[in-house]
């Protein structure tokens, strides 16, 4: 499976646009980074599906994922466009099928559909969504995937699930990509989420240090055996934070860039932090575990130094 490399668009989720005054200037930065990533030859751009900032809601700009991707699809022409990952309970699945199909057409067949069960309770409650237990949210995600796949391919869809009921739904236009856009399921829940991955996903995304990542792959392999799926058909991806500087002195001066407040040692261990050579070595360790998709968030946004170093001095050595 070929290796693919992308980055997140700065949307404001991690307060990365707070230093820029005014929402229009913040949006201009998002466009600037998206266009630059394509010019630098990266494979994909990614958005978060959130409404409130982290680690706490801060009344700071947070651009919505689907409208962001629709707009970015018209400012780019080649780079793939994905979500890491969409929150299934936030949108009716039939409407989501319509949105995703439209984005695939608008972009000329460049959608990667990322989907997950959701976790940010403050958002759920703030926006008036129910926040059921994790097992129920995962079942909502599973039904969402089943409905979207059906509407992407069938003329008329009826569905009778525990959470959703459709009666003759139509979704036109269909996506351009055949048989359908890549379906990426995010989350590392070992009993339920990874079983949904084994049944339905073209790609998976779960984080963790090397040992944690390796353990999740073994669990996914077992789920694939249980459902009769070829494990190697599923692309394994990783979306850490990334911070690259050309010298050790610059890295030491920067300290931890963790928006969660992690100490530098812990933050470095779970993410891609280092010189270009060190970043490539870290990514290679995940490649050795079967990971082939790398979609990090640049911890120095709104600066673009990490983005440039990643695209120009790391990725060429790993393709």
N, C-alpha and C positions, 0 to 999 in steps of 0.2 A: 504494500500500500504506500503510495507516495506521501511524502511529508509536506505538511501545509503550515503556513505561518501567517498570523494576523495580529491585530491589536484592537483594543477598544477605542471607540470614539469618546472624547471627553464630554460627558453629559451633565456633570455636576453632582453625581451620586456621592462621590467621596470628597466633596467640597473642593474639587480641583479647579473650579471656575470662580471661586469666591474672590480671588484677587482682581478679577476683571469687572469693571463697572458697567452695569446695564445689561439687560437680557439680549439685546441685539448684538452687542459686542461679544457676549459669551457664545451666542449661536455662530457668529463669524469664526470664532476659534474652533468650534466643532467642525465646521465645514473645512477650514484650513487644514486641520489634522487629517480628515478623511481624504481630501485631495492629495495631500502629501504622501500618505500611506500608499495610495495607488501609484503615484509617481515613483515611489521607492521600490515598487515591484512586489509588495506584500500580497498575499493571496486573499485575505479577508479582513473585513471590518466587523466589529461587534458592539452591541448595545446591551445595557442592563435593562431589565423590566421592573423599574421601581418608581415610586411617586414621592417618597420622602428621602432626605439625605441620611447618611450614616456618619458616625456611630449614633447620632441623635438627629431627629428632624430639626432643621435650623432655618427654615424660611429662606433657603438658598435655592437658586434655580436648579431644577432637575428636569431635563427634557425627556418627554415620553418616548418609549422605544419605537412604536410603529410609525408614528408621524415623523420621527427622526429618520428612520430607514427609508420611508417614502421620499422624503426630501433629498437625502443623500443619494438615493438611486438615480436622481436626475443630475447630480453633480459629478458622478463617476460613471465609468463605462465598462470596466473589466473586473473589478475587485468583487469578491463574493460578500454578501451581507447577511449577518446572522444575529441572533439574540442569545445571550448567555445568562440565564435562559428565561423564556417567557413564563409567566406565572399562570398556570392553567385556571385557577379559580377566578381570575380577574375578568375573563371574557367568555361569553357563551361560545361553545366549541363550533357551532355552525357559523357564527359570525367570524370566528377565528379562521375557519377554512376560507371564507370569502376574503378576509384581509390578507392572508398569506398567499392565496392564489393571485390576488391583484398585485401584490408586491413583486411576485415572481415575473408577472407580465410586464409591469412598469420598469423593472430592472433589466429586462432582456434575459431572464432565466438565471438570476444570480442569488436567489434566496437559499439560505440554510435555516431551517426551522428548528430553533431551540425551544424546548419546553421542559418545565419542571413543576413541582407540587406547591412551591411557595413556602415562605417561612417568616417573613417580616411582619409580626403580629400588629405592630403599631400602624402599619399601612392598611392592613385588613380592616381593623377597627375604625381607623380614621376615615376610610372611604366607604364604610358601611357594609363591607363583606363579612359573611360569617367566617369564623376561624375554627373549623372543626379539628379534631385530632389528626395527627400526621397520617395515620393509616387511611382515613377518609379522604384527605387531600391527595394522597397518592392514587387512590381509586378514581377520583375526579380526573387526575392527569391521564390515567389509563383510558378512561372512556373518551376523554378529549382526543387522544391520539387515534383511537379507533374511528371516531366520527370524522376527524379531519382527513384521514387517509381515505375513507369512503367517499367523502364529498369531492376530494381531488380527482377521483377516478370514475365515479358512477353518475349516471344521469339524474336519478332520483333516489334519495336516501331516506329510509325510515329506520329508526333506532329506538330500542326499548331497553334502557339501562337502569341502574339503580339511581343515578343522579340526573340523567338527561333522557328526554324523549323527543324524537323527531318524527314528523309525518309528511313525507314527500318533499324534503328539502332539496333545493337545487343550488349548485355553485358554478356559475359561469361568469368569467372565463375560467377554464382549468389552468393550472400551472403550465408553464412552457416546458419545464424539465421533465424528462421521462425516465423511468416510470413515475417519478415524483421528486420534489426537492429532498435533499438529505434531511432526515429527522435525527436531531441530536437531543438526547435526554440527559438532563443534568441532575446530579444528586448521587450520593453514595450509600443510601440506605440498603443494608445488605439483604434483608428478607423480602422487601416489597419493591423498592425502586429498581434495584439491579435485575429483578425478575422481569419487570416491565421492559427494561433495556434489552434483555435477552429475547423477548418476544417481538418487540416493535422497533427498536432503534437501529439506525444506520451508523450512529456514532454515540459515544458516551462521554460524559465529562464529570470527573470527580477529582478532588484535590488531594492534598496530603503530602507528607514527606515521602522519600523513596520507599521506606518500609511499608507505610500505610498504602501507598499506591500499589505496590506489589501485592499486598494482601487483598485489596479490592479486585484486582484482576483475577486472582484465583477464585474468588467467590463468583465473579461473573462467568468464569469458565464453567463452574459447576451448574449455574443456572442455565447456561447454554446447553450443556449436556442433558439437563432435565427436560428441556423443551424441544430438543432436537435441532438446535441452531448451531451453525458453524461460527465459533467464537471469532475466527479471523475475518469474518465478514464485517464485524463491528469496529469502526475506527475508535481508538482510544485517544482522548484529547485532554489537555491540561491548560488551565487559565489562572496562573499565579500572577502576582505583581512582579514587575520587572524594573530594575534600576541599574543602569550601566554608566560607568565613567571610565575614562581611559587610564586613570592612575589610581593606585591604592590610596594615595593621599587624599584625593577627591572623595573617595568612598568613605574614608574614616571621618573626614570633615562633615559629611552629610549626615552620618548617624542613621538611626532608624527612620524610615519614611512611612512606617505603618500607620494607617488611619485608625486602627484599633488600639494604638499605643503599645504595641509589642516591643520588648527590648530588642536591640539590634541583632543579638545572637539568634533568637527565636525567629525573628522576621527573615533573616538571611537564610536560615535552614529550610524554611518552607516556601521560599520564593526564588526568583532569579536575580541575584544581587552580586555585582562584581565587575571586573573588566570584561571586554569582549571575549577574551580567551576563557575566563572563568565562566562566563555565561554559556558559552558553547559547550564547555565540559559538563556543566550541570544539565543542560538539555540533552546531551548525549546519554547521560545516565538514564533518563526517562525513555529515550529511544530504545535503549537496551532492554527495557521492560515492556516494549511493544507500543509505546505512545508515539503517534505520528502527527498529531495536531497540536500546535502550540499557539495559544491566543491570549497573551498577557495584557495586563493593564499597566500603563506606564506611570510609575510613581512620581515622576517629576512634572506631569502636566500642571500648568499649561505650557511648560517648556517642551521642546521636541528633541532634546539631545539624546535621550534614551531611545526614542523611536528611530532616529537616524542611525545610531550606533548598532541597534538591533538589526535593522534592515541592511545596512551596508557592511558591517564587520562581523556579524554573527550568522545570520541566515545563509549567506553564500557558502559557508563552510559546512553546513548541515544538510543542504539539499541533496 
